[in-house]
Amino acid sequence: MVKIKKDSNFIINKGKNIDVSNSLLMLGFPTYGLVGGICSYFLINNFDMEEIASIDINPSSMVPTIVVEKAIPKSPIRIYSGDMICGPDGKCDRLTICVSDIPVPPNLLYEISELIIEWAKANKIKMILNLEGIPQQSEDKEIHFYGVSTESTVEILKKLDIKLLDGVITGFSASLMYNAKINQIDALSIFSNVHPDVADAEAASKMISKILPLLPKVSFDLTPLLEKAKIIESDMKEKVETHKDNINKLQRNPTMYQ
């Protein structure tokens, strides 16, 4: 168990001693449309990636929460990794994914993004790729992609034909990209427009297709991608909604558990 920072609200528990240096680190946190999480689970499940660590939240910071799978408790924020040629021009030899099944409280977003950047730097991660959704702003139902990058990764967005974002962003991606910039870590955040109130399997499936150039040696049938994304979408939506319901119940009655 490694506590990165004194008095931190987060602790990284290292489950397996695996060298993740030179990895492409993908992040899938449950923001609008659950796009990042759906994409992350699609890759984790399809390539049988191994859980190597977890990020545990100090119970004094929020209601203690676990994910239960076949009666086994797990941290809601986990890190997976597997051998894979990936990244820009295939320069990474491992894909590592950090995925969260629950929303991180807004007051802790900066701290967890800081922790991830520090962990990436300590483990010599090659590049960070954050996938998210942004709320649909018009009646246009076509899915578009937008990107935020550090100075060293702008050309990657251009090669992927992703529109360079101008404006203001908030939340997890804002704190992540700022911390990446000041720590000189190569990073990208790619957004797809989604319906703000529902999980969006279609946007997630198109996101996977969009980032395929960063997974040059990956070969799988894209035909069932949307169907698989819908299954993952349903599972993730249920976890997020259950977490929200339990928080509401505990606020109304602190002695009630589910």
Secondary structure as GFF3:
##gff-version 3
##sequence-region A 1 258
A	DSSP	beta_strand	10	14	.	.	.	ID=ss1
A	DSSP	beta_strand	23	28	.	.	.	ID=ss2
A	DSSP	three_ten_helix	32	34	.	.	.	ID=ss3
A	DSSP	alpha_helix	35	46	.	.	.	ID=ss4
A	DSSP	beta_strand	50	57	.	.	.	ID=ss5
A	DSSP	beta_strand	67	69	.	.	.	ID=ss6
A	DSSP	beta_strand	72	74	.	.	.	ID=ss7
A	DSSP	beta_strand	77	86	.	.	.	ID=ss8
A	DSSP	three_ten_helix	88	90	.	.	.	ID=ss9
A	DSSP	beta_strand	92	100	.	.	.	ID=ss10
A	DSSP	three_ten_helix	106	108	.	.	.	ID=ss11
A	DSSP	alpha_helix	109	122	.	.	.	ID=ss12
A	DSSP	beta_strand	127	135	.	.	.	ID=ss13
A	DSSP	beta_strand	145	149	.	.	.	ID=ss14
A	DSSP	three_ten_helix	151	153	.	.	.	ID=ss15
A	DSSP	alpha_helix	154	159	.	.	.	ID=ss16
A	DSSP	beta_strand	163	164	.	.	.	ID=ss17
A	DSSP	alpha_helix	172	182	.	.	.	ID=ss18
A	DSSP	beta_strand	187	194	.	.	.	ID=ss19
A	DSSP	alpha_helix	201	210	.	.	.	ID=ss20
A	DSSP	three_ten_helix	212	214	.	.	.	ID=ss21
A	DSSP	alpha_helix	225	252	.	.	.	ID=ss22
###
